[in-house]
Amino acid sequence: MITGAAERLAELDNMPGRELIARVESTLNALVAIMNEETTLLRAGRLKDASQLTGDKTRLAQDYVGLSRSVQRQ
């Protein structure tokens, strides 16, 4: 039985190269933006606000790693 994660990996691995790279780029841009926002908040001493970004930052980082591995496999 194929799990949800396995299905997502197969979908990425079968994605056309240009589409995959576009997805990598948009994910990395979103990750950079959230990290910049987090840094700005931390420098301003707004720790609670910065901590609220952790979930999105973690998800984007995981997505980026998965996409990067798919690029390597292709």
Backbone as XML, in Angstrom:
<?xml version="1.0"?>
<chain id="A" units="angstrom">
  <residue number="1" name="MET">
    <atom name="N" x="0.844" y="-1.189" z="0.000"/>
    <atom name="CA" x="0.000" y="0.000" z="0.000"/>
    <atom name="C" x="0.883" y="1.244" z="0.000"/>
  </residue>
  <residue number="2" name="ILE">
    <atom name="N" x="0.561" y="2.185" z="-0.852"/>
    <atom name="CA" x="1.330" y="3.423" z="-0.950"/>
    <atom name="C" x="0.796" y="4.419" z="0.075"/>
  </residue>
  <residue number="3" name="THR">
    <atom name="N" x="1.700" y="4.992" z="0.839"/>
    <atom name="CA" x="1.312" y="5.981" z="1.843"/>
    <atom name="C" x="1.234" y="7.359" z="1.205"/>
  </residue>
  <residue number="4" name="GLY">
    <atom name="N" x="0.692" y="8.306" z="1.933"/>
    <atom name="CA" x="0.616" y="9.675" z="1.433"/>
    <atom name="C" x="1.982" y="10.240" z="1.100"/>
  </residue>
  <residue number="5" name="ALA">
    <atom name="N" x="2.964" y="9.959" z="1.951"/>
    <atom name="CA" x="4.317" y="10.472" z="1.712"/>
    <atom name="C" x="4.906" y="9.854" z="0.449"/>
  </residue>
  <residue number="6" name="ALA">
    <atom name="N" x="4.697" y="8.569" z="0.266"/>
    <atom name="CA" x="5.228" y="7.893" z="-0.923"/>
    <atom name="C" x="4.573" y="8.439" z="-2.184"/>
  </residue>
  <residue number="7" name="GLU">
    <atom name="N" x="3.288" y="8.720" z="-2.107"/>
    <atom name="CA" x="2.582" y="9.292" z="-3.259"/>
    <atom name="C" x="3.136" y="10.677" z="-3.599"/>
  </residue>
  <residue number="8" name="ARG">
    <atom name="N" x="3.399" y="11.472" z="-2.566"/>
    <atom name="CA" x="3.949" y="12.816" z="-2.803"/>
    <atom name="C" x="5.337" y="12.733" z="-3.428"/>
  </residue>
  <residue number="9" name="LEU">
    <atom name="N" x="6.151" y="11.797" z="-2.950"/>
    <atom name="CA" x="7.497" y="11.625" z="-3.523"/>
    <atom name="C" x="7.414" y="11.191" z="-4.979"/>
  </residue>
  <residue number="10" name="ALA">
    <atom name="N" x="6.526" y="10.262" z="-5.267"/>
    <atom name="CA" x="6.364" y="9.794" z="-6.643"/>
    <atom name="C" x="5.888" y="10.930" z="-7.548"/>
  </residue>
  <residue number="11" name="GLU">
    <atom name="N" x="4.990" y="11.754" z="-7.036"/>
    <atom name="CA" x="4.501" y="12.897" z="-7.808"/>
    <atom name="C" x="5.644" y="13.860" z="-8.129"/>
  </residue>
  <residue number="12" name="LEU">
    <atom name="N" x="6.482" y="14.133" z="-7.146"/>
    <atom name="CA" x="7.624" y="15.025" z="-7.367"/>
    <atom name="C" x="8.607" y="14.416" z="-8.352"/>
  </residue>
  <residue number="13" name="ASP">
    <atom name="N" x="8.878" y="13.140" z="-8.194"/>
    <atom name="CA" x="9.851" y="12.482" z="-9.065"/>
    <atom name="C" x="9.375" y="12.392" z="-10.504"/>
  </residue>
  <residue number="14" name="ASN">
    <atom name="N" x="8.068" y="12.422" z="-10.718"/>
    <atom name="CA" x="7.513" y="12.360" z="-12.073"/>
    <atom name="C" x="7.183" y="13.734" z="-12.647"/>
  </residue>
  <residue number="15" name="MET">
    <atom name="N" x="7.421" y="14.770" z="-11.880"/>
    <atom name="CA" x="7.121" y="16.130" z="-12.316"/>
    <atom name="C" x="8.124" y="16.562" z="-13.389"/>
  </residue>
  <residue number="16" name="PRO">
    <atom name="N" x="7.655" y="17.236" z="-14.424"/>
    <atom name="CA" x="8.597" y="17.757" z="-15.429"/>
    <atom name="C" x="9.652" y="18.650" z="-14.763"/>
  </residue>
  <residue number="17" name="GLY">
    <atom name="N" x="10.874" y="18.564" z="-15.267"/>
    <atom name="CA" x="12.000" y="19.272" z="-14.666"/>
    <atom name="C" x="11.776" y="20.761" z="-14.464"/>
  </residue>
  <residue number="18" name="ARG">
    <atom name="N" x="11.247" y="21.433" z="-15.469"/>
    <atom name="CA" x="11.037" y="22.884" z="-15.341"/>
    <atom name="C" x="10.027" y="23.217" z="-14.245"/>
  </residue>
  <residue number="19" name="GLU">
    <atom name="N" x="8.992" y="22.409" z="-14.149"/>
    <atom name="CA" x="7.985" y="22.623" z="-13.112"/>
    <atom name="C" x="8.577" y="22.368" z="-11.727"/>
  </residue>
  <residue number="20" name="LEU">
    <atom name="N" x="9.386" y="21.324" z="-11.621"/>
    <atom name="CA" x="10.028" y="21.006" z="-10.348"/>
    <atom name="C" x="10.955" y="22.134" z="-9.910"/>
  </residue>
  <residue number="21" name="ILE">
    <atom name="N" x="11.759" y="22.624" z="-10.833"/>
    <atom name="CA" x="12.686" y="23.719" z="-10.497"/>
    <atom name="C" x="11.922" y="24.984" z="-10.115"/>
  </residue>
  <residue number="22" name="ALA">
    <atom name="N" x="10.809" y="25.254" z="-10.790"/>
    <atom name="CA" x="9.992" y="26.421" z="-10.437"/>
    <atom name="C" x="9.443" y="26.273" z="-9.023"/>
  </residue>
  <residue number="23" name="ARG">
    <atom name="N" x="9.067" y="25.061" z="-8.663"/>
    <atom name="CA" x="8.564" y="24.813" z="-7.318"/>
    <atom name="C" x="9.667" y="24.954" z="-6.282"/>
  </residue>
  <residue number="24" name="VAL">
    <atom name="N" x="10.860" y="24.475" z="-6.608"/>
    <atom name="CA" x="12.010" y="24.647" z="-5.714"/>
    <atom name="C" x="12.262" y="26.134" z="-5.491"/>
  </residue>
  <residue number="25" name="GLU">
    <atom name="N" x="12.260" y="26.891" z="-6.574"/>
    <atom name="CA" x="12.533" y="28.325" z="-6.474"/>
    <atom name="C" x="11.487" y="29.037" z="-5.625"/>
  </residue>
  <residue number="26" name="SER">
    <atom name="N" x="10.213" y="28.753" z="-5.846"/>
    <atom name="CA" x="9.182" y="29.447" z="-5.071"/>
    <atom name="C" x="9.230" y="29.049" z="-3.595"/>
  </residue>
  <residue number="27" name="THR">
    <atom name="N" x="9.538" y="27.790" z="-3.324"/>
    <atom name="CA" x="9.646" y="27.336" z="-1.934"/>
    <atom name="C" x="10.835" y="28.005" z="-1.255"/>
  </residue>
  <residue number="28" name="LEU">
    <atom name="N" x="11.962" y="28.059" z="-1.940"/>
    <atom name="CA" x="13.145" y="28.699" z="-1.358"/>
    <atom name="C" x="12.901" y="30.194" z="-1.136"/>
  </residue>
  <residue number="29" name="ASN">
    <atom name="N" x="12.244" y="30.849" z="-2.073"/>
    <atom name="CA" x="11.937" y="32.276" z="-1.901"/>
    <atom name="C" x="11.036" y="32.497" z="-0.691"/>
  </residue>
  <residue number="30" name="ALA">
    <atom name="N" x="10.044" y="31.625" z="-0.510"/>
    <atom name="CA" x="9.150" y="31.744" z="0.641"/>
    <atom name="C" x="9.905" y="31.496" z="1.943"/>
  </residue>
  <residue number="31" name="LEU">
    <atom name="N" x="10.812" y="30.524" z="1.932"/>
    <atom name="CA" x="11.612" y="30.227" z="3.123"/>
    <atom name="C" x="12.513" y="31.408" z="3.477"/>
  </residue>
  <residue number="32" name="VAL">
    <atom name="N" x="13.154" y="31.989" z="2.500"/>
    <atom name="CA" x="14.016" y="33.155" z="2.738"/>
    <atom name="C" x="13.190" y="34.312" z="3.294"/>
  </residue>
  <residue number="33" name="ALA">
    <atom name="N" x="12.019" y="34.529" z="2.743"/>
    <atom name="CA" x="11.166" y="35.630" z="3.203"/>
    <atom name="C" x="10.761" y="35.446" z="4.664"/>
  </residue>
  <residue number="34" name="ILE">
    <atom name="N" x="10.378" y="34.229" z="5.027"/>
    <atom name="CA" x="9.941" y="34.004" z="6.408"/>
    <atom name="C" x="11.129" y="34.092" z="7.369"/>
  </residue>
  <residue number="35" name="MET">
    <atom name="N" x="12.297" y="33.661" z="6.926"/>
    <atom name="CA" x="13.484" y="33.781" z="7.774"/>
    <atom name="C" x="13.872" y="35.251" z="7.955"/>
  </residue>
  <residue number="36" name="ASN">
    <atom name="N" x="13.732" y="36.040" z="6.909"/>
    <atom name="CA" x="14.010" y="37.477" z="7.027"/>
    <atom name="C" x="13.016" y="38.138" z="7.978"/>
  </residue>
  <residue number="37" name="GLU">
    <atom name="N" x="11.749" y="37.753" z="7.861"/>
    <atom name="CA" x="10.731" y="38.301" z="8.759"/>
    <atom name="C" x="11.027" y="37.912" z="10.212"/>
  </residue>
  <residue number="38" name="GLU">
    <atom name="N" x="11.397" y="36.659" z="10.411"/>
    <atom name="CA" x="11.736" y="36.188" z="11.752"/>
    <atom name="C" x="12.925" y="36.972" z="12.326"/>
  </residue>
  <residue number="39" name="THR">
    <atom name="N" x="13.942" y="37.173" z="11.514"/>
    <atom name="CA" x="15.126" y="37.920" z="11.954"/>
    <atom name="C" x="14.757" y="39.346" z="12.342"/>
  </residue>
  <residue number="40" name="THR">
    <atom name="N" x="13.923" y="39.983" z="11.533"/>
    <atom name="CA" x="13.484" y="41.350" z="11.826"/>
    <atom name="C" x="12.736" y="41.403" z="13.153"/>
  </residue>
  <residue number="41" name="LEU">
    <atom name="N" x="11.847" y="40.449" z="13.366"/>
    <atom name="CA" x="11.097" y="40.413" z="14.619"/>
    <atom name="C" x="12.002" y="40.160" z="15.822"/>
  </residue>
  <residue number="42" name="LEU">
    <atom name="N" x="12.955" y="39.249" z="15.657"/>
    <atom name="CA" x="13.874" y="38.953" z="16.765"/>
    <atom name="C" x="14.726" y="40.165" z="17.111"/>
  </residue>
  <residue number="43" name="ARG">
    <atom name="N" x="15.199" y="40.853" z="16.094"/>
    <atom name="CA" x="16.013" y="42.059" z="16.347"/>
    <atom name="C" x="15.219" y="43.144" z="17.048"/>
  </residue>
  <residue number="44" name="ALA">
    <atom name="N" x="13.903" y="43.147" z="16.798"/>
    <atom name="CA" x="13.034" y="44.136" z="17.441"/>
    <atom name="C" x="12.585" y="43.675" z="18.829"/>
  </residue>
  <residue number="45" name="GLY">
    <atom name="N" x="13.050" y="42.490" z="19.245"/>
    <atom name="CA" x="12.691" y="41.979" z="20.557"/>
    <atom name="C" x="11.292" y="41.385" z="20.623"/>
  </residue>
  <residue number="46" name="ARG">
    <atom name="N" x="10.711" y="41.091" z="19.486"/>
    <atom name="CA" x="9.346" y="40.554" z="19.427"/>
    <atom name="C" x="9.403" y="39.026" z="19.329"/>
  </residue>
  <residue number="47" name="LEU">
    <atom name="N" x="9.863" y="38.411" z="20.405"/>
    <atom name="CA" x="10.085" y="36.968" z="20.428"/>
    <atom name="C" x="8.811" y="36.167" z="20.214"/>
  </residue>
  <residue number="48" name="LYS">
    <atom name="N" x="7.720" y="36.593" z="20.822"/>
    <atom name="CA" x="6.455" y="35.866" z="20.685"/>
    <atom name="C" x="5.994" y="35.876" z="19.230"/>
  </residue>
  <residue number="49" name="ASP">
    <atom name="N" x="6.082" y="37.032" z="18.593"/>
    <atom name="CA" x="5.686" y="37.135" z="17.182"/>
    <atom name="C" x="6.579" y="36.267" z="16.299"/>
  </residue>
  <residue number="50" name="ALA">
    <atom name="N" x="7.869" y="36.288" z="16.582"/>
    <atom name="CA" x="8.814" y="35.483" z="15.796"/>
    <atom name="C" x="8.540" y="33.996" z="15.980"/>
  </residue>
  <residue number="51" name="SER">
    <atom name="N" x="8.199" y="33.594" z="17.195"/>
    <atom name="CA" x="7.962" y="32.170" z="17.448"/>
    <atom name="C" x="6.732" y="31.656" z="16.713"/>
  </residue>
  <residue number="52" name="GLN">
    <atom name="N" x="5.821" y="32.536" z="16.361"/>
    <atom name="CA" x="4.629" y="32.125" z="15.634"/>
    <atom name="C" x="4.939" y="31.736" z="14.186"/>
  </residue>
  <residue number="53" name="LEU">
    <atom name="N" x="6.111" y="32.068" z="13.717"/>
    <atom name="CA" x="6.519" y="31.729" z="12.354"/>
    <atom name="C" x="7.162" y="30.347" z="12.272"/>
  </residue>
  <residue number="54" name="THR">
    <atom name="N" x="7.440" y="29.750" z="13.411"/>
    <atom name="CA" x="8.183" y="28.486" z="13.443"/>
    <atom name="C" x="7.523" y="27.386" z="12.626"/>
  </residue>
  <residue number="55" name="GLY">
    <atom name="N" x="6.222" y="27.224" z="12.754"/>
    <atom name="CA" x="5.525" y="26.164" z="12.031"/>
    <atom name="C" x="5.659" y="26.297" z="10.523"/>
  </residue>
  <residue number="56" name="ASP">
    <atom name="N" x="5.426" y="27.504" z="10.022"/>
    <atom name="CA" x="5.549" y="27.741" z="8.578"/>
    <atom name="C" x="6.990" y="27.583" z="8.116"/>
  </residue>
  <residue number="57" name="LYS">
    <atom name="N" x="7.913" y="28.081" z="8.923"/>
    <atom name="CA" x="9.328" y="27.963" z="8.568"/>
    <atom name="C" x="9.750" y="26.497" z="8.498"/>
  </residue>
  <residue number="58" name="THR">
    <atom name="N" x="9.325" y="25.712" z="9.453"/>
    <atom name="CA" x="9.654" y="24.283" z="9.470"/>
    <atom name="C" x="9.063" y="23.573" z="8.257"/>
  </residue>
  <residue number="59" name="ARG">
    <atom name="N" x="7.810" y="23.848" z="7.946"/>
    <atom name="CA" x="7.156" y="23.225" z="6.794"/>
    <atom name="C" x="7.876" y="23.574" z="5.505"/>
  </residue>
  <residue number="60" name="LEU">
    <atom name="N" x="8.224" y="24.842" z="5.334"/>
    <atom name="CA" x="8.931" y="25.270" z="4.127"/>
    <atom name="C" x="10.306" y="24.626" z="4.023"/>
  </residue>
  <residue number="61" name="ALA">
    <atom name="N" x="11.002" y="24.527" z="5.141"/>
    <atom name="CA" x="12.328" y="23.893" z="5.133"/>
    <atom name="C" x="12.213" y="22.422" z="4.755"/>
  </residue>
  <residue number="62" name="GLN">
    <atom name="N" x="11.227" y="21.736" z="5.295"/>
    <atom name="CA" x="11.016" y="20.326" z="4.946"/>
    <atom name="C" x="10.639" y="20.172" z="3.476"/>
  </residue>
  <residue number="63" name="ASP">
    <atom name="N" x="9.775" y="21.048" z="2.999"/>
    <atom name="CA" x="9.394" y="21.014" z="1.583"/>
    <atom name="C" x="10.610" y="21.224" z="0.691"/>
  </residue>
  <residue number="64" name="TYR">
    <atom name="N" x="11.451" y="22.174" z="1.063"/>
    <atom name="CA" x="12.639" y="22.470" z="0.265"/>
    <atom name="C" x="13.585" y="21.265" z="0.211"/>
  </residue>
  <residue number="65" name="VAL">
    <atom name="N" x="13.777" y="20.619" z="1.340"/>
    <atom name="CA" x="14.653" y="19.441" z="1.371"/>
    <atom name="C" x="14.079" y="18.340" z="0.478"/>
  </residue>
  <residue number="66" name="GLY">
    <atom name="N" x="12.787" y="18.095" z="0.583"/>
    <atom name="CA" x="12.154" y="17.074" z="-0.255"/>
    <atom name="C" x="12.265" y="17.386" z="-1.731"/>
  </residue>
  <residue number="67" name="LEU">
    <atom name="N" x="12.045" y="18.641" z="-2.080"/>
    <atom name="CA" x="12.159" y="19.062" z="-3.479"/>
    <atom name="C" x="13.600" y="18.935" z="-3.971"/>
  </residue>
  <residue number="68" name="SER">
    <atom name="N" x="14.548" y="19.322" z="-3.132"/>
    <atom name="CA" x="15.961" y="19.227" z="-3.516"/>
    <atom name="C" x="16.372" y="17.775" z="-3.755"/>
  </residue>
  <residue number="69" name="ARG">
    <atom name="N" x="15.876" y="16.888" z="-2.937"/>
    <atom name="CA" x="16.184" y="15.463" z="-3.122"/>
    <atom name="C" x="15.569" y="14.942" z="-4.400"/>
  </residue>
  <residue number="70" name="SER">
    <atom name="N" x="14.397" y="15.425" z="-4.731"/>
    <atom name="CA" x="13.758" y="15.010" z="-5.982"/>
    <atom name="C" x="14.569" y="15.500" z="-7.187"/>
  </residue>
  <residue number="71" name="VAL">
    <atom name="N" x="15.091" y="16.713" z="-7.086"/>
    <atom name="CA" x="15.952" y="17.236" z="-8.157"/>
    <atom name="C" x="17.170" y="16.332" z="-8.312"/>
  </residue>
  <residue number="72" name="GLN">
    <atom name="N" x="17.772" y="15.934" z="-7.199"/>
    <atom name="CA" x="18.933" y="15.038" z="-7.269"/>
    <atom name="C" x="18.587" y="13.701" z="-7.913"/>
  </residue>
  <residue number="73" name="ARG">
    <atom name="N" x="17.410" y="13.169" z="-7.580"/>
    <atom name="CA" x="17.020" y="11.877" z="-8.156"/>
    <atom name="C" x="16.766" y="11.985" z="-9.659"/>
  </residue>
  <residue number="74" name="GLN">
    <atom name="N" x="16.251" y="13.132" z="-10.063"/>
    <atom name="CA" x="15.969" y="13.305" z="-11.492"/>
    <atom name="C" x="17.256" y="13.529" z="-12.262"/>
  </residue>
</chain>
